[in-house]
Amino acid sequence: MLVYRIVLAKFANEISGSGRAARWNPNDIEIIYTASSRSLACLENIVNRDQLGLSQVFSVMTIECPDELAITTIALSSLPADWTNYEKMAATQKIGERWIKENNTPVLSVPSSIINEEVNYLLNPKHPDFNNIKLVKVEPFAFDKRIKS
């Protein structure tokens, strides 16, 4: 399976996360966010950046997760109806933190908070099978200037 991550170009040469809090992790819990398509990775960036932030130099990373890797899936039906609300982020962060700490699988499939029917894949850099996940390509990526203009 190929997954995609759009990051500032200076961070595109290795698969790593910042450990900063986000939808599925609290601070100091490193999770690497990827998307099932380039377009979803683009959209995930757009909702979290302003026009100035989108004008920086980015790259799109293509990452290969071997098909035999175990994946834990969080079904949309298992989440509360209002899970995408900012006020509910502590609940999704607990799910991600528990997944990291249990360390059962290297990949967590979660619904996109933007398009619930699409999927993001979170990577666990502490799982022993993480070494099988490979960065296969890095390409320049520019957000269309019409976005948030």
Residue pairs with C-beta under 8 A, 6 or more apart in sequence:
1 64
1 65
1 66
1 67
1 121
2 62
2 63
2 64
2 65
2 136
3 34
3 35
3 36
3 62
3 63
3 65
3 121
4 34
4 35
4 36
4 37
4 38
4 40
4 41
4 60
4 61
4 62
4 63
5 15
5 32
5 33
5 34
5 35
5 41
5 60
5 61
5 63
6 38
6 41
6 42
6 44
6 45
6 58
6 59
6 60
6 61
6 141
7 58
7 59
7 61
8 56
8 57
8 58
8 59
9 57
9 58
9 59
9 140
10 57
12 58
12 59
12 61
12 138
13 135
13 138
14 135
15 32
15 61
15 63
15 123
15 125
15 133
15 135
16 30
16 32
16 125
17 30
17 31
17 32
17 33
17 123
17 125
18 30
19 25
19 27
19 28
19 29
19 30
20 27
21 27
21 93
22 31
22 33
23 89
23 92
23 93
23 96
23 113
24 31
24 33
24 92
24 93
24 95
24 96
24 108
24 110
24 122
25 31
25 93
25 96
25 97
25 100
26 90
26 93
26 94
26 97
29 93
29 96
29 97
29 100
30 100
30 125
30 126
31 96
31 100
31 108
31 122
31 123
31 124
32 122
32 123
32 124
32 125
33 44
33 120
33 122
34 41
34 63
34 120
34 121
34 122
34 123
35 41
35 44
35 112
35 118
35 119
35 120
35 121
36 118
36 119
36 120
36 121
37 118
38 60
40 112
40 114
40 115
40 118
40 120
41 60
42 141
42 143
43 112
43 114
43 115
44 112
44 114
44 120
45 54
45 58
45 143
46 54
46 143
46 147
46 148
47 114
50 148
51 147
51 148
51 149
54 143
54 147
54 148
55 143
57 140
58 140
58 141
58 142
58 143
59 138
59 139
59 140
59 141
60 138
60 139
60 140
60 141
61 135
61 137
61 138
62 135
62 136
62 137
62 138
62 139
63 123
63 133
63 134
63 135
63 136
64 133
64 134
64 136
65 106
65 107
65 121
65 123
65 132
65 133
66 132
66 133
69 105
69 106
69 107
69 129
69 132
69 133
70 104
70 105
70 106
70 107
70 129
71 105
71 107
71 108
71 109
71 121
72 99
72 104
72 105
72 107
72 108
72 109
73 108
73 109
74 95
74 108
74 109
74 110
74 111
75 111
76 111
76 116
76 117
79 92
79 111
80 88
80 91
82 88
83 91
83 92
83 113
84 113
84 116
92 110
96 108
96 122
99 105
99 108
99 122
99 124
100 124
100 126
103 124
103 126
103 127
105 124
105 127
105 129
106 123
106 124
106 127
106 128
106 129
106 130
106 132
106 133
107 121
107 122
107 123
107 124
108 121
108 122
108 124
109 119
109 120
109 121
109 122
110 119
110 120
110 121
110 122
111 117
111 118
111 119
111 120
112 118
112 119
112 120
123 130
123 133
124 130
